[in-house]
Amino acid sequence: MQVRCRDLVCRGRPPKDLDPVLKAAIDSRQVDLLTADPEQPPPTLAKSAPEIHIATTPTELIVTDGEPKWRPIAGTQLLFAENTTGHLLKFLSDQKTYVLASGRWFRAQRMDGPWEFIAANELCDDFANIPDDSPKENVKASVAGAPQVKEAAIAATIPETAAVQKSAAKMTAPTFDGEPKLQRISGTTLQ
């Protein structure tokens, strides 16, 4: 199949011939379609364009489809936003919004901040008590005292070994952009 660039101009959906390429890219995790569930349709700009924010300091982007739609987490005073792939929670007692970003917790009184770091051991017990069948149970891996944290610590102490059969190992030839330009690495016999 030969596809010319002008054939890919957005006129709704890309040609069906590209479906296997899309599936291969998703299966190999080379792309992120910005949706947590591959069975769900990817986001679209057909209804509205997103706001554009510029940051010059370390920043985490929290994306929701409209205003956060809060749903309760059974047995806790926590709510979670169901219209985001992020981990956005609200604790009813203090009315603060909590976000888990890169394994660290932050909270704010309002969505536009200011956000403050909160240590995992300073979270209320409700975070550790999120039911295992909750859509947000996976945040417990970042909550001090939760069983998932203890299990991860135990798992980290168990050494892992692997056996590699030297005769079965194969290395693909490296590819170069042009002829290789070898340079000597000072203090060694390597180049």
Summary of the structure (lengths in Angstrom):
residues: 191
radius of gyration: 23.7
end to end distance: 42.3
largest distance: 65.0
contacts: 334
relative contact order: 0.07
helix: 23%
strand: 14%
